[in-house]
Amino acid sequence: MGELQAERARTEHRIWSSMLDFLDAETARIEREVEAQQRDLAFAAVRSLVAQANGWSEHQVASRIHEAQTARDDLPTVWKAFSEGTLDAARVSAIAAGAWKLTKERSIERLDERSVAYAATHTVGELRQWVKRFIARHEPDETEKRYEEIVAERSVTIHHDEDGTGSLYAENLPSYVLAGIDQRLDHAAKAVTEDDRTLQQRRADLFVDALDHIDPENEPARTPSLAIGVMVPVSTLAGVDDQPAISADRDWILPANVLRVLATSGDPFWYRLLVDERDNVLAVSYRGYSPPEHLKNAIRYRDGTCRYPGCTTKASNCDLDHREPWPHGQTCADNLWALCRHHHKLKTFRHAEPVPHDDGWAWHVGGTVLTDEVSP
């Protein structure tokens, strides 16, 4: 199966290369033969040919061409891995899209140098999150600038479908605000018992009900207590640099300037991941099957997501599983990890078995070995 996937990736590379060769030739022809005022239309006609040849819409074709040109011209290591079948088109696209947001040549070079090893061993979704974190860490100033520009364009729009339903879109809101909304809806929906509605149906109904009761003239703004976990570099809090905070599930970032405002407003609770007031949260073993709450929090922040390779279920929605089953295995950080219910069941019934590995843990699934590598 691996060789078939590699051959598919090499075929995708040949298609991209052929497309770029065609575009290069047409660009040279247009610049040589077409009057300057007509060139934009001529280029548009060429793009429409590319779109039809690849089954893309004319809306898609511009970004697809840009991805291909960026990978070939600015990401030589990625392009070589693509030609060899190590990376497929979806992964190359994710890396190229990240490169567009980088403004410094050295940042692009580092992305090119570091992304292949990660991309080759992780899903496209994990890769997009990794690229997001890479951009925020290597160009925090530009990340803050984009944050301010995008938040300034925040909006709520409604789209009605032909079947009497529709969708509501809240766009360009700060990630920490959206995380708070998500947490409130989850807590409220899970508190409803003996209800035939699914969790998602309860979340939707609670959301609508909350909007129905908005009374800005007579009700003061309320800020319910939340526990949104972010990992904050000490240097950022001290003002030494502007490294962003990363959400506990590694899914979103919080620019340093926004973090400092939040840290000095209200009554934030700071939780040090590695130690508690006795300096030993992750080092102590606890009696009994269930870990205490502070150890649960520490492990969920440490793991971020389900530890099964490729799974991005938030650790807050996972079980805390004993790697070596209790009571033979201790209730301590070294023996506990976050597993979503699905992968927890696979392990429990031995359809997937974790074994120690140099880089962490490997999973034996039939005759295949999957490795669990921690995101950089």
Protein Blocks (a to p, Z undefined) as FASTA:
>chain_A
ZZmmmmmmmmmmmmmmmmmmmmmmmmmmmmmmpcfklmmmmmmmmmmmmmmmnopafklm
mmmmmmmmmmmmmmmmlmmmmmnomacfklmmmmmmmmmmpcbfklmmmmmmmmmmmmmm
ccfklmmmmmmmmmmmmmmmlmmmmmmmmmmmgccdddddfkopacdddehiafklmmmm
mmmmmmmmmmpghifbdfklmmmmmmmmmmmmgcfklpccddddddddddddfklmnoma
mcdcddfklpaccdfklmmmmmmgcjaddddfkbcfkopmmmpccedjbdcfklmmmmmm
mnopacbehiacdfklpccddfbacfkbccdfklgccddfklmmmmmnopaccdddfklp
acdehjbccdddddZZ
